[in-house]
């Protein structure tokens, strides 16, 4: 019988700590004997990284439909090239962002029709849904302060979304919380301002419990 892995996604506003937690949770699970694949959206494939460069570049003007279609093209490639093979091989796959980000950013943030967005997401993702999603939640001012600190530190320039007005980020945050309210069986909201080790342990323990069933 073919091994079946689990698909876990980390979501949240800018600066909520998703990328940090993806790496730490993966390390924790590997220490417990799990096989783990860590990936991200946009990106995660060669085609996806090319799309990501356009998608996040604030110097490239994009209308909302173009922005949406780019991230959906990235997802179509990511699901089929990276996610499905890893899960079929029995890995725990942890993705830093997935379809909930599209709902939150392009739906709630940009105002794109949510019903049409759901249909397009299903097409792009081959109807692949996460087994569990963790939304790292914090107020947008805290998250944006973290991203600005990285920019000031010279790590990189702000991307298309980090440069958006605060009201946009508040709509995005409400999008994530609305998804969590609608799907409490799949989505867990965690306080992103808690101690990093506590967040890691909660996510890793929840994934272990999921794997036991």
Buried (B, 14 or more C-beta within 10 A) or exposed (E): EEEEBBBBBBBBBBBBBBEBBBBBBBBBBEEEEBBBBBBBBBBBBEBBEEBBEBBBEBEEEBEEEEBBBBBBBBBBBBBBBBBBEBBEBEBBBBBBBBBBBBBBBBBBBBEBEBEEBBEBBEEBBEEBBBBBBBBBBBBBEEBBEBBBEEBEEEEEEBBBBBBBEEEBBBBBBEBBBBBBEEEEEBBBBBEBBEEEEEBBBBBBEBBBEEBEE
